[in-house]
Amino acid sequence: MTISSPTQSLLDSHWFKLICGASYQDLPSIRNLALAYALAGADCIDMAADTAVVAAVKEGLDTAEGLAKSAGGQWQRSSYERPLVMVSVSAGEDPHFRKAWFDASICPTDCKRPCEKICPAAAIAFKPEKSGVIHDRCYGCGRCLPICPYGLIEARSQPTSLDAIAPKVLTQANALEIHTHVGQQQAFFELWQTIQPWIGHLQLISISCPDGEHLIAYLKTLQQIMGAPFQGADDQSVSKPILIWQTDGRPMSGDIGRGTTHAAIRLAQKVLAAELPGYVQLAGGTNQHTVDKLRELGLLSSPDPTLETRRPTVSGIAYGSFARSLLMSVLEQNHYLEEVPHALQTAVTLAESLVMPLKQAAIGPPLAQ
């Protein structure tokens, strides 16, 4: 199929975003995730607002672009679009910006170590040379906290001063995601003031918010705070960013059950019904069942434009822990995927199993929102 530009994918309701994790910092894995999902057709790579992480993603994207444009090469593409580079920041406290911690030296020797088994990022290890949480791999999902039989694990916030990193990070990215919660309008206002000098550099701004009481009123408040003109479906001005509302149904769940995606879909329906300006994209609990469920509900493909009443649709899906775990077995064994052709083939094939259903499901003309 013809590859659309990232922004066109959003307009056409088949936008695919890979979430590397707002606090995930395993650089080799991040590099290879970017490489594999870029070749698979992803539109955006979302990552921690960390210069080393951004550099790792860009290295992966450079490699993917080189392979895609290599004449006669195995990965040559007739058309290739480089994904957008998105960094994630937080307005106030947020679970996406935390990591687990415990002192492994005080763990009882007879413990069955359920924390090690349940960790989806393989971020907990018990080894002679080093035991405990592998800091760079942990992305703060919190699964290990309640399962420790001795209550030894705690979550530690990893705040980052945007004032310090903005000049180094926002100039290296072309998209920004802001994590927020109902009631954090003051923190959002302060963050929005901080990033003003870089707004014109960004192609896209995503607001990620879980459900909560008075959610729609809160999102409307954020819209008033931003107050900036955003690019619409009929406006191709490169000087204005596009606005996305990311409906974070089950933050950092990583679950694979068919029912897991329902929370994200219900939240998307709620935001769509509010008719806020911008585009709606799912996240939180998204997995291999999400596209099928959206199609069943008629929420993915644009409806027939000849109908008098057109129902708004979801413009895209973001996949986080599920997308990462899908490739984890390959990533753990290879530092540079492109140096092991069969490993790269496996990784891209796995990535395509998640990307292609969304790309192929979105049919019909785009719906202006």
Beta strands, then each sheet from edge to edge (+ up, - down):
strand 1: 15-19
strand 2: 44-48
strand 3: 84-90
strand 4: 98-101
strand 5: 124-126
strand 6: 131-133
strand 7: 154-157
strand 8: 175-179
strand 9: 204-209
strand 10: 242-248
strand 11: 279-283
strand 12: 316-319
sheet 1: 1+ 2+ 3+ 8+ 9+ 10+ 11+ 12+ 1+
sheet 2: 4+ 7-
sheet 3: 5+ 6-
end
